[in-house]
Amino acid sequence: FLYYVSFILTFSLLLGCSHCPLKSKHAVAFPLNKASVVSASAKTAAAPLPEDANPPTKVVLENGMTVILKERHDSPVVSLQAWFKTGSIHENEFLGSGISHAVEHMLFKNTKKRGIGEVAQEIHNAGGSLNGYTSWDRTVFHLVVASRYFDTGLDVLSDVTKNSLMDEGEWQKEQQVILREIDMNKDSPGRFMYKIFWNLMFEKHPYKYPVIGERELFSRLTIEDVRKYYHDRFVPNNMVLIAVGDFDSSEVLEKIKEAFKDYQPKSLPYVFFPPEPRQLASRTITVERDVKIARLNIGYHTVDLRSPDLYALDVMAMILGQGRTSRLYQNVKEKGLVNTITSYSYTPSEPGAFILFCQLAEENIEVAKTAIFAELERFKHEQVTDLELERAKQIVLSQYLFSGQTVEGMAGQIAGDYYLTGQLDFSRRYVEGINEVTAAEIMAVANRYIYPENRTHVVLKSHTKKDESAAVTQAAQGFNFKDSFVKTTLKNGITVLVKENFSAPIVSVQTFKLGGVRYEKAEQNGIASLMQRMLMRGTKNRSANQIGRASCRERV
């Protein structure tokens, strides 16, 4: 699930704008149907999950708004998030226009009590961060502030969700901003390719449309359209508000009730999702552009989050293409056929897809495809090993634990659990479901979904422009870091900083050394990056494979 955030961020290049990354967790589903488990292979030992001594609580207000609260007192910060069940697939008469994304942009502009620029400035003045994102099935606004500024954060979040003015003058300016973003997507090989891929894979379902919208359809939107959509779908009975952090739940709940007391519910417009017809023949398209690195996308139609097949598909994706010990890395990348390669199973609220993606030299396209298809066929005839199963299950467990490191990560996990499944602790149940997966189940789903007639693949030949990346920073106030760390200098001069944090049952170790471009000679430019890559290639005591197998958070 959260292990796939890097791949889901790839979707954001296509689906939305650069300032609103798609942070939704990948595949989630209802608990595994125990009756469906095939017992032809022995299960690997399931690692015990830590109990939550302070589980989140849920309250539904009179106006239909769901409030989820989770106290966490290890750091004096608070995360507030507002999740609206409206995204690009809910746009009805505006389908394909990206109007959900447009509303997300406009909500940060001005309100009845805050002028242009004052919304973000108020949070920044409190040392916090504020942002939002839109995906296929949701629009989310999130902020992080020091706990002493909780009232400020709540007032800002409630104000933008309830009282956005949707000013026509601001809309004229913002429309041009989004149009430029749409045009930029065409210039980015990654965004351009994903748009083609999803449009080819889905013929009827609204997944075929990019979240940011098609240029022609978006250009037709008026401020009246945006206001109507805002008032129709951004309503309390279509919203989940979550707060995680250093506060008292009983006090915070009363503040939330007061902040949203005048937020009136409305009947939601009915949204029909046309079922995607069964794919009966392989779909292939090759696109030529002025690029230097070729790209290959391969996808197979699979299941939605309700299917018990979800778990085996996820484990299969991890064994196939996640990390240095994965089959694709060992048998395709290590042979020099591709530069990068990965696989993941995307199972949202509607039927999703099993997807592979790689970057490679143009002359290797055909031989790489042959090698990839051969690895997929292996799952249909050979059972995965116990070692591969155990590694995949440990990855899921570690990511479940890592997701709770920050208040923002924990809030996103809990909100996503409830939003998609109605269960506050689904991520825990997901780990348990993964631990039930057997080798026989993986073989079964491979035969059920991985076959040529169900395949879509897109080839983009060549590369001129690099995708841009945005750095996200957060300010912290009111925390005494000096008292929280223990500093020790070893006899060999190494400085060791240690901080105890019992909010999650994990240990994080990082090393930092002076180096990089600043210390390189002109004729050795890039040597630091090369050295960093070689560190994982083996030591006197461990091979590269042994290093990879020992890590549940491999970085490739």
N, C-alpha and C positions, 0 to 999 in steps of 0.2 A: 504493500500500500504506500506508505510515505517514502519507501525506498525508491519509488519511481518519480520523486519530485523533479529530478533533473530532466526526465523525459517529458513530463507534463509541462515543465517550463518551455520545452521546445514547442509544444502546442501553442503557448501564449504568443509566440512570435507570429503565428498565423491568426490566432483566435481573438486577440485583443491588442492593446497598445503596450508600448514598452514600459510605461510607468505603472501598469497594473498587472503584475505577474499572476498567472493562474496557479494558485496555491492549493487547489483542491486535491484531496488525497485521491490516489488512483483507485483501483477496484475495491469496492466494498459490497458486502452482500449479507443476506440473512444467514443465521447459523446453519451449519452443515446438517443436512438431513441424514441422521445416523443410519437409516435404513438403506441409504444409497451407497454406503461405503462398501467397496469390494475388498475382501480380505485375502486376496491371492498373494499378497506380499506382506512381510512383517513390517510393522510400523517402527520407525526409529523412536528412541526415547524422547518423550516430550519434556522440555525444560519447565520447571515450575514457574508460574507467574506470580509476581508480588501482589499482595492484596492492597487495595486502595484504602488506607485508613480514614480518608476523608473524601468519600465519593461525592460527585456533583449532585446538586438538587435541581429539580425542575418545577416551575410554577407557570400556570397559564392564567394570564390576566383576564379581566372581564371583557376587554376588547379583542380577545383572541390571540394576543401576542404571547409567544412562548419565551419564558425567561429561564436561563440555566446559569447557576452560580456554583463556583468552585473556589473555595478558600485555599490559599497557598501562601505561607508566611516566610519562605526562605529568603525572599528578596522584596524590598519595598516598592514593587511595581505592580501595575494592573494592565491587563489586556481587555479591551472592550470590542466586541464584534457584532455587527448587525448583518444577518444572512437573510436575503429575500429569495423566495422560490420563484425566481423569474430570470431567465437567460434567453439566449438567442432562439432556443427551440420553443419558447412560449409566446412568440411575437405575433401570432395570428395574422391579421391583415397586413402587418408590417414585416412579415417573414422575409428574412434575407437582407433586411435594411440595417441591422445592427442597432436598433433603437434602444435595446437594453444597455448596451455599452454607451450610447449617447447620454442616457439618463445618468449613468454612473459619473460621467464627466461633469454634467451640469449640476449635480447635487453639491459639489464642492465650491460652486461659484458664490452665490449669495442667498441669504434667507431674509425672513421678515425682521430679524434683529441683528444680522451681521452683513456687512458690505463686502464688496469684491476684495478677495485676498485675506479677509479677517478670519475666515474659518481655519485655514492652515496656519496662519500666523499665531492664533491663540494657542494652538497645540504646540507649535514650535517654541513659543515663549515659555511654555511649561516644561520644556526639555523633552517633549514627546515626539512621536511620529504618527502620521496619519496617511492612510492610503485606501485604495479600493481596487477591486478587480471584477471582471465579468467573464463568465464561461458559458458553455452551452445551457446549463441548467440552474445557474444561480448568479446573483449579484451580491457582493460582499463589501462592506465598509469596515475597516478595522483601525484601531489606534492603540498605542501603548504610552502610558504616562506613569510618572512616579505616583505611588499610592496617595500621597497627600494632595494630588491634583485630580483625584477621582471625580469630584463634583464638576470640575471643568470639562473633563473628558466626556462625562455623561451628558452634560448640557450641550456640548458641541454635537455629539452623535445624535441625540434626540432632535436637535434643531435641524440638522441637514436632512434627516430622514422624513421629518414631518413638514417642514416649512420652507423648502426650497422654492424660490420665486420663479425659476425657469425663465429668466429675463431674456427677452427677444434679442436685445443688443449683444448679450453674452453668447447667445446661441449662434448668431451670425459669425462671431469670432471662433467659437469652438468648433463649428461645423467645418471651417477651413482647416483647423488643426487636425481633425479626424480625417479629412480628405487627404491631407498630406501623409498621414500615417498609412492610409490605404495604399497610396502611391508608393510609399517606402516598402510596403510588403512585397510589391512586385519586383523591387530591386534586390531584395534579400533572397538568395537561392533557397534557404531553408523554409521561409514563409511561403514563397512561391510554390515550392514543391508540395508542401503539406496541403495547401489549398487544392491543388490538382488531385492529390491522392484521395482526400476525403470526398471531393466532388465526384470522383470516379467510383469510389467504393459504395457510396450511398446514392441511389437513384431517386427515392421517394422521401426518406426520412429527413427532417431538418438538420441533422448532423452534416449534411452536404454543404450547408452555408457557413462561411466564416463568421465568428462571433462579432468581429468588427464591422461586418456587413459588406455587401457588394457596392461598388462605387455608384453605379447607376441608381440603385434603389435607395441608398443612403442620401444621395443628392436631392431626392424628391421630398425628404422629410421636412416638415415645417415645425415651428415652435408649438403650434396647436397640437400636432401629432405627438410631440414629446410630452407635452403637459398631460394630454389624455392618457397616454401609456403610464406615466408617473402616477397619476391619481387612480388609475384602474388597478395597478398591480403592486405598487409600493404602499401597502396597507398593513396594519398590525396583524391581522389574521393570516398574513402571508409571510410572516417574519419570525425569525428566531434571534433573540438577543442573548449573548453569552458574556459573562464577566469572569475572569480568572485572575487571582492575585491576592494581594495583601489587604484584606478588608473583612468586615464582619457581615455575614450574609443577611442577617435580619435587618441591619441598618441599611444595607445597600438595596435590598428589595423594596423597602419603603421609599427610598429615593427614586428608584426606577418607576414605581407606580405613580409617583407624583410627576415625574418628567414626561410620562406618556399618558396621563389621565385624559387629555383632550384629543388623543389620537383615535379617530373613529374607524371602525371596521367597515368593509364593503363586501358585497358579493363578488367573487372572482369570475372573470370571463372564462368560459369553458375552452380548453385547449385540446385539440385532437391531433394525435401523432399518427400519421399514416404509416402502417406497418411496412417495413422494408421487404420487398419480394425476395424469395430465395434466389440466390445467385446460381445460375445454371451453367455458366461457362467462364473460363478465366478471362480477366480483363487486364489488358496491358497497354501502356502508353509510354512512348519515349519522347522527351522534350529536349530540344537543343538550345542552349544559351551560351553566351560568352563567359564561360566559367573554366576554371583550371582543375577543380576537383569534382569528380562525378559523384552522384548520390543515387542510392537505391532504396526504395520503400516497398516492403512486401506486407500484405495484410490478409487476414482470414476472418470472415464474419464468425462471431461466437455468441456470447450470452449476455444477459443483463445481470444486475446485482442480486437478483432473486434466485439464480440458478445454483444448485449444489456443485455444478461443474466449475464454478469460479475458482475454487481452491486448487484443484489439480492443474488448471490452466496457469494460475499464478506460479505454482512451483515449477511447472514445465518451463515457463519464461525465464525464471531465475537460473535454472540448470542450463538452459540453452544459451543465454546471452548476458548474464549479469556477473561482472567481475573477471579477474584474470584466470580463474580456474574454470570458467564456463566453457562449454563445448565450442561455441563460435569463436571465442578468444583463442583457445588452444588450437583448433583445427582449421580456422579460417584466417584470423588476424596474424597468428604466429607464423603462418606460412607466407605472409606478405601479400595476401590477396586483397586486403582492405586496410585502410588507415584506422578507422574506428568502426565498431559494430556493437549493436545492442538489441535486445528484444524485451517486450513487455506485454502484459495482458491488460487491456483497457476495458473495464466493465462498469459503465455508468448506470443510470436508472433505466435506460433503454438498451437494447442489445448492442454490444460493443464489438471489439476486434482484438485479435492476436496480431501483434505488429513487430516487424523487424526493420531496422534502419542501419545503413552503413554509408560511409564515405570511402571512396576508392579511386584509383587511377582508371581512366576510361578504358584502357586496354585490358583491364582485369574484369570487366563487367560480366561477361559470359561465364568465365571460369569460376568467378565468385558465386554467381547464381547457382551454378551446378553444385558447388560445395555446400552452400546454404541449404538447398533442397535436400541434399543427401543427409545432412544433419537432422533435418526435420523428419525425414523418412525413418531414421534410426529409432525415434520415439515410438513409431508404430509397430516395430518388430522386436525391439530390445528393451527390456526393463531397465530403468535407471538404477544405479547402484545405491546401496545404503548410505555410502559416504556422500553422494550427491544429494540425497534426500535430507540427510542431517544438516548439511551446509545450508540448504535453502531454508530449512525451518529455523536455523539459528539466525539467518539474516532477518527473517520476519520478526523474531523475538527481539533482536537487538534494535531494530528500527522502531518497534513498539515502545521500547524503553527510551530510546534517544528522542522520540517525538515529544516527550514530556520534559525536556531540558529547560525550555523557556515557557513563560506564561503565554506567549503568543502561539507557540507550537501546540501547547496543551489545549488552548482555547479552540484552535482550528481543528484539532483532532476530535474533541468532544462535540463541537458544533456539527462537524461533518458526519460523525456517527449518528447523531440524532436526526439531522436533516435528511440523510439518505435512507436510514433504516428505522427511525423511531426508537432507537435504543441508545442510551447514554454510554453504555460500555461495549459498544459493538467491536471496537478495535481489540479488546481483550478476547471476545468471542471469535474474532477473526483469527487470532493467533492459535486458539484452540482448534479451530477448523483446519488450519494449515497443518497442525500437528497430527491430524487424522488422515492426511493424504498418504496413499500407498503408491507403489510403483505400478501396480495394475491399473489404478485409476488414471494415472498419467498416460499410460498406453491407450486407455479407452478414449480419453478426450482427444488425443492426437489422431486417432482413427476417425473420430466423430467430426472434427472440424478442419484438420489439416489435409486437404486434398486439392488437386489442381483446379477443379471446377469452382471451388470456393475462394480462389486466390485472386487478389488484385495486386498488381505491382507497377510502380512508376519508376522510370529511369530518367534522371536529369544529367545530361552530359556536360561535363567540364566545370570555372569559378572566378569571379572577378572581385566580389565585394564580401567582406566579412560581416557576419552578424554582429550587431552592436550589443553590448551587455551593459546593464545598469547596476551600479553599486548601491546597496541599501545600507544606510547608517542609522543608528539609534543613539539618542542621547540619554544619559542616566544621571539622576540627581539624588542627593540625600543618602548615598550609600558609602560607608567608610571602608574603602578597599584596603587601606593600610592595616586595619584590624582584622580583615577577613583572610589575609594570606600569611603564610609562614615562609620566610625567606631563609635559605641555607646555601652557603657556598662550600662546595666540596673541595678536597685537597687538590684536585686537578684543575680547579678554577671554574668548574661548571656551576652556574647559578640555578638553584632549584626553587620554584615557587609552588606551594601546596595550599589548596583551599578545600575544606570539607564542605560538602553539599549533599544533604540526605533527601532531597526532593525526588530523586530517581535512583534506582539501584544500579548505577553504572559508574565507570571510571573513565575519564578522558585524559589522555597523555599526549602532549604535543612538544616538539622540540623546535627551537628557533636558532638560526646561526646567521651571522653577518655574511652576506653574499649577494649574488644577483648582478644585474647589468652594471650597477654602480662600481663594482670591483673588477669588471672584465676589461681586458685589453681589446682594442679595436679589432685586432686580427683573431680574437677568440670570442667574438660576440655570439651568445647563445650557449656557451659552454656550461653555465650554471644550470640552465634548463635541462641540458643533456645529462648532467651529473645527477640532477634530481630524479630523472626517469630511471637512471641506472641503479639507483639505490634499491629499487624494488626488484631488480633482476637477479638477485642472489647474493649471498654472503659466504664467508668461510664455513659457516655452520648450517645454513639453510638455502635450499634452492628457491627459485622464483615460485614454483608450485607450492612448496611448503609455506612460504610467506603468504601466498594468496589464500591457502586453505585455513590459515590461522586467523584470518581477518574476516569479520562480518560487515565491515564498512570499507571495502576495497575501493580505491580510487584509481581509475584506469587513465 
